Amino acid sequence: MAKSVLVVGGGPAGLAAARTLGKLGIPTILVEKEQKLGGRPVIEDYHTLIPRKMTPQQVIGPFIEEVQNNPNVDVKLGVELEACEGEAPNFKVKLSNGEEHEVAAIVVATGFQHFDAKRKGELGYGIYPDVITNLELEQMFSREGKLYRPSNGQLPKRVAFVFCVGSRDRQLGVTNVHCCRYGCALSGLQGTEIREKYPDVDVFCYYMDVRTYGTWEYPFYWAPQEKHGVRYVRGRIAEITYSPSDGRLRVKHEDTIVQRPAEIPMDLVVLVLGMEPSEGTKKLAKILGLAQDPDSQFLVPAEDAGSNIVSNKAGIFIAGACKGPIDIESSLSEGEAAGAEAATFIGAKVSA
């Protein structure tokens, strides 16, 4: 009877699961399709993580170090799960590097992908260089340490954040009606960072409504306005265009508070992207026979499990953003829970 656990995904949730299993002395195989651990925050060079305002290395780095240094965890980079046969606790899995293993349980932590802003053509992404995404703004901060307009390298005088791009959008159909959960808070943080470093730059946030969950309300909504002068505008964005006469963008919108149309010149527009299931999540759902939400296609837990970590397949546990939008600290917690569930499952089967 196999006593190992396979963890698929080396982002926050997968790392936390592998760390927990390794500390419990359980042989663990961690596969990650990229060439480094850490998931999107590390691979894509996020600058500052909410809510603790720390870098990815500060938050995720200790998990990576522990996993890499634990002899119970076998880390395989550039590797994916290709096939799975059998049932728990005797899964036979085949990896893309040709290896085959017998494992008693599987933790799926395959994460998410960012919405492709080009699907919202009216917002000008991919057409106007000064329309960027919040991910690209993070990379400006982390890789170059400065704010600038891609079109000319100059400091913008006005920056606009456009919320809910690719989320809560019925025009895209039923696949993107969910809230991204993180965007409102991250925009408040990014707007604050801009105002702190460049006090002469005006920052505007265009929102449908603001959803700063739990204790995020004051630091990422009220403080940006009251302490740092970030301006919030409740409005629906109709179109973003470019004016050759002054080289600036035009944000056309309806101000839904005063109920009138407006067109405001901006130097830089930041699109706040929604979250979608990663291709790896969709692939694993097929390979493992995991239940998915019929609309969003995120993984869903078993209806009778009483836990959002337990999948519809015995011995398979799901954690993190493969189940839907989630913040990084919650992903770490879910990964730890999934690792503990897998360990308990193995213990029950081995002692039976």
matplotlib code that plots the C-alpha trace (Angstrom):
import matplotlib.pyplot as plt

x = [0.0, 1.4, 2.2, 3.4, 1.5, 1.6, 1.3, 0.6, 1.5, 4.4, 2.6, 1.5, -1.1, 1.1, 4.2, 2.2, 0.8, 4.2, 5.7, 3.1, 3.4, 7.2, 7.2, 4.9, 7.5, 5.3, 7.1, 5.9, 6.4, 5.9, 5.6, 5.7, 5.5, 7.6, 11.4, 11.0, 8.8, 6.6, 3.7, 2.7, 3.8, 7.4, 7.5, 5.7, 7.6, 4.8, 6.0, 4.0, 1.5, -1.7, -2.6, 0.8, 2.5, 5.5, 7.4, 6.8, 10.2, 9.3, 6.0, 6.7, 10.4, 10.4, 8.0, 10.3, 13.3, 11.7, 10.4, 13.6, 15.6, 13.2, 14.5, 10.9, 9.9, 11.1, 10.7, 10.4, 10.5, 9.4, 7.2, 3.4, 1.0, 0.1, -2.0, -3.6, -5.0, -6.6, -8.3, -7.1, -5.0, -3.4, -3.1, -0.7, 0.5, 2.6, 4.6, 5.7, 9.4, 8.4, 8.5, 5.7, 4.8, 2.3, 0.8, -1.9, -3.3, -3.1, -3.2, -4.2, -3.0, -2.8, -3.7, -5.2, -4.4, -5.0, -7.8, -6.6, -7.5, -7.4, -10.8, -12.2, -11.2, -13.0, -10.4, -7.5, -5.2, -2.7, -3.7, -2.4, 0.9, -0.2, -3.0, -1.4, -2.5, -2.1, 0.3, 2.5, 2.3, 3.6, 6.5, 7.3, 7.7, 9.6, 11.8, 12.5, 11.6, 9.8, 6.5, 6.4, 4.4, 5.5, 4.9, 7.5, 9.2, 7.9, 6.2, 2.4, 0.5, -2.7, -3.2, -6.5, -7.3, -10.2, -11.7, -13.3, -11.8, -12.7, -14.7, -18.3, -18.9, -22.1, -21.1, -18.5, -21.1, -21.4, -17.7, -16.6, -19.4, -17.4, -15.6, -11.8, -11.6, -8.2, -8.5, -10.1, -7.6, -4.5, -5.6, -5.8, -2.3, -0.9, -2.6, -1.1, 2.4, 2.1, 1.0, 3.6, 6.5, 5.1, 2.8, 2.2, 0.7, -3.1, -4.6, -8.2, -10.0, -13.0, -15.2, -18.6, -18.6, -15.7, -15.2, -12.4, -13.0, -12.7, -10.0, -8.9, -11.5, -9.5, -6.0, -7.0, -10.1, -10.4, -6.7, -5.8, -8.5, -8.2, -4.4, -3.1, -5.6, -6.6, -9.8, -12.6, -15.1, -18.2, -18.6, -19.1, -16.3, -17.6, -14.3, -10.7, -9.4, -6.3, -6.1, -3.3, -3.6, -2.1, -0.9, -3.1, -5.7, -9.4, -11.5, -15.1, -17.5, -20.8, -20.5, -23.2, -23.4, -24.1, -25.7, -24.0, -21.4, -17.8, -14.5, -11.4, -7.8, -5.3, -1.7, -1.7, -4.6, -4.2, -6.7, -7.4, -7.6, -9.9, -8.9, -9.7, -8.9, -5.4, -4.9, -3.3, -6.5, -8.6, -6.2, -6.1, -9.9, -10.0, -7.2, -8.5, -12.2, -12.6, -15.9, -15.9, -18.2, -20.4, -19.9, -16.5, -14.8, -13.0, -12.8, -15.5, -15.4, -17.6, -21.1, -21.3, -17.8, -18.4, -15.0, -13.9, -10.6, -12.1, -12.8, -15.4, -12.8, -11.7, -8.1, -7.8, -7.7, -8.0, -6.5, -5.9, -6.8, -7.7, -11.1, -11.6, -10.3, -8.4, -5.7, -2.2, -2.4, -5.6, -4.0, -1.2, -3.8, -5.7, -2.5, -1.7, -5.2, -5.0, -1.7, -3.2, -6.2, -4.0, -1.9, -5.1, -6.4, -3.2, -3.2, -6.7, -6.0, -2.7, -4.1, -7.3]
y = [0.0, 3.4, 5.8, 8.8, 11.9, 13.8, 17.6, 19.2, 22.9, 24.7, 28.0, 29.2, 26.4, 23.6, 24.7, 24.9, 21.4, 19.9, 21.7, 20.3, 16.8, 16.9, 18.1, 15.1, 12.8, 11.7, 11.0, 13.8, 14.4, 18.0, 18.7, 22.2, 22.9, 26.0, 26.0, 27.6, 27.4, 30.2, 30.4, 33.6, 36.0, 34.8, 33.9, 37.1, 39.4, 40.8, 43.8, 43.9, 41.4, 42.2, 42.4, 42.5, 44.7, 42.3, 41.1, 37.6, 36.6, 37.5, 35.7, 32.7, 32.4, 30.6, 28.0, 27.4, 27.0, 24.5, 22.4, 22.4, 21.4, 18.7, 15.2, 14.0, 16.2, 15.4, 18.5, 18.1, 21.3, 21.6, 18.6, 18.0, 15.2, 13.5, 10.5, 8.8, 5.3, 3.5, 4.7, 5.9, 4.8, 3.2, 5.8, 5.1, 8.4, 9.2, 12.4, 14.3, 13.4, 9.8, 8.8, 6.7, 6.6, 5.0, 7.4, 7.1, 10.7, 13.7, 17.4, 19.7, 23.2, 24.4, 28.0, 30.5, 32.7, 36.4, 37.5, 38.5, 42.2, 42.1, 40.5, 43.9, 45.7, 48.9, 49.5, 49.8, 47.2, 46.1, 49.1, 52.0, 51.5, 53.6, 51.2, 48.5, 45.9, 45.8, 43.0, 45.1, 47.9, 45.5, 44.6, 48.2, 48.6, 45.4, 45.2, 48.9, 50.7, 53.5, 54.6, 55.8, 55.9, 53.1, 55.4, 58.0, 56.9, 60.0, 60.2, 60.3, 63.3, 61.3, 57.6, 55.8, 52.3, 50.5, 47.9, 44.6, 44.0, 40.4, 39.9, 40.6, 41.1, 39.5, 40.8, 38.0, 35.4, 33.2, 32.4, 35.7, 36.9, 36.1, 38.7, 38.6, 39.3, 40.9, 43.8, 46.5, 46.0, 45.8, 48.9, 50.8, 49.6, 50.4, 53.9, 54.5, 53.5, 55.9, 58.8, 58.2, 58.1, 60.7, 63.1, 65.3, 62.4, 62.3, 58.8, 57.9, 54.6, 53.8, 51.2, 49.5, 49.1, 48.4, 45.0, 45.1, 42.0, 41.6, 43.8, 45.1, 47.9, 50.7, 50.1, 49.5, 51.7, 54.5, 55.2, 55.6, 58.3, 60.0, 59.8, 59.7, 61.5, 58.7, 59.7, 57.1, 57.5, 55.3, 54.9, 52.6, 52.7, 52.9, 53.3, 54.3, 56.2, 58.2, 61.9, 62.7, 66.5, 66.1, 62.5, 61.5, 58.8, 59.6, 57.7, 57.8, 56.8, 57.4, 58.8, 56.8, 59.0, 62.3, 60.3, 62.0, 61.1, 62.3, 62.1, 62.6, 62.8, 60.4, 59.6, 56.0, 53.6, 50.5, 47.6, 45.6, 42.0, 39.2, 35.6, 32.5, 28.8, 28.0, 25.7, 23.3, 23.3, 22.5, 19.8, 18.2, 18.2, 16.0, 13.7, 13.2, 13.4, 16.4, 18.3, 21.9, 24.8, 24.7, 28.4, 29.5, 26.1, 26.4, 23.2, 22.6, 20.5, 17.4, 18.4, 16.1, 16.7, 19.5, 20.9, 23.0, 21.1, 17.6, 16.9, 14.7, 11.9, 10.0, 10.7, 13.9, 17.3, 20.7, 24.0, 27.6, 29.5, 26.4, 26.6, 30.3, 33.8, 33.8, 35.9, 34.5, 34.1, 32.1, 30.0, 29.2, 28.2, 26.1, 24.3, 23.5, 22.2, 20.0, 18.6, 17.7, 16.2, 14.1, 12.9, 12.0, 10.1, 8.1, 7.4, 6.1, 3.9, 2.5, 1.7, 0.1]
z = [0.0, -1.0, 1.8, -0.3, -1.2, -4.5, -4.4, -7.8, -7.9, -6.2, -5.4, -1.9, -1.4, -2.8, -0.8, 2.4, 1.8, 1.0, 4.1, 6.4, 5.0, 5.1, 8.7, 9.6, 8.1, 5.2, 1.8, -0.5, -4.2, -5.2, -8.9, -10.4, -14.1, -13.9, -13.2, -9.8, -6.8, -5.4, -7.9, -9.5, -6.7, -7.2, -10.9, -12.0, -9.5, -7.4, -5.5, -2.3, -0.9, 0.9, 3.7, 5.5, 2.9, 2.7, -0.4, -1.9, -0.6, 2.9, 2.9, 0.6, 0.8, 4.2, 2.8, -0.3, 1.9, 4.3, 1.4, -0.4, 2.7, 3.9, 3.0, 3.0, 0.1, -3.4, -5.5, -9.3, -11.3, -15.0, -14.4, -14.7, -13.9, -17.1, -16.1, -13.0, -12.6, -9.8, -6.6, -3.2, -1.4, -4.5, -7.2, -10.0, -11.4, -14.5, -14.7, -17.8, -17.1, -17.6, -14.0, -12.5, -8.8, -6.5, -4.0, -1.4, -1.7, -4.0, -3.2, -6.1, -5.9, -9.5, -8.9, -11.3, -14.4, -14.9, -17.1, -20.6, -20.8, -24.6, -24.4, -23.3, -26.4, -25.5, -22.7, -25.1, -23.7, -26.3, -28.4, -26.3, -24.5, -21.5, -20.7, -18.5, -16.0, -12.2, -12.7, -15.0, -12.4, -9.8, -12.1, -12.7, -8.9, -8.3, -11.4, -12.0, -8.8, -10.6, -12.1, -15.7, -18.9, -21.3, -24.2, -23.3, -20.0, -18.3, -14.9, -15.3, -13.8, -13.5, -13.0, -13.1, -11.7, -13.4, -11.2, -12.1, -15.5, -16.3, -13.1, -12.2, -15.9, -17.4, -20.8, -20.8, -20.0, -16.9, -16.7, -15.3, -13.0, -9.8, -7.7, -7.9, -4.2, -4.1, -6.7, -4.5, -1.7, -4.0, -5.9, -2.6, -1.7, -5.2, -5.1, -1.7, -2.9, -5.8, -3.6, -1.0, -3.5, -6.0, -4.0, -7.1, -9.1, -8.9, -8.5, -9.3, -8.7, -10.9, -9.2, -9.4, -5.7, -3.3, -1.7, 0.9, 2.9, 6.7, 8.3, 4.8, 4.9, 6.7, 5.4, 1.8, 1.3, 3.9, 4.5, 0.8, 0.6, 4.0, 4.4, 0.9, -1.3, -3.6, -5.3, -5.7, -8.5, -8.7, -12.4, -15.4, -17.9, -21.5, -23.4, -23.2, -26.2, -27.1, -28.0, -30.4, -29.6, -26.1, -26.2, -23.3, -22.7, -22.3, -19.8, -20.9, -18.2, -16.5, -13.0, -11.3, -8.3, -10.1, -13.0, -15.9, -18.5, -18.2, -20.1, -18.1, -19.4, -17.9, -18.5, -17.3, -16.9, -14.8, -15.4, -12.3, -13.6, -12.5, -11.8, -13.9, -13.5, -14.7, -17.7, -15.2, -13.1, -16.1, -17.2, -13.7, -13.5, -16.6, -15.5, -12.0, -12.6, -10.3, -10.1, -11.5, -11.1, -14.3, -14.9, -13.7, -14.1, -10.8, -8.8, -6.2, -3.0, -2.4, -1.5, 1.5, 2.8, 5.3, 4.1, 1.2, 1.0, 0.3, -3.4, -4.9, -5.3, -2.3, -1.4, -3.5, -1.7, -3.3, -2.0, -3.0, -6.1, -8.1, -6.2, -6.9, -6.1, -2.8, -1.1, -0.5, 3.2, 2.9, 0.2, 2.6, 5.3, 2.9, 1.8, 5.4, 5.9, 2.7, 3.8, 7.2, 5.6, 3.3, 6.3, 8.2, 5.2, 4.9, 8.6, 8.5, 5.5, 6.8, 10.2, 8.9]

ax = plt.figure().add_subplot(projection="3d")
ax.plot(x, y, z, "-o")
ax.set_aspect("equal")
plt.show()
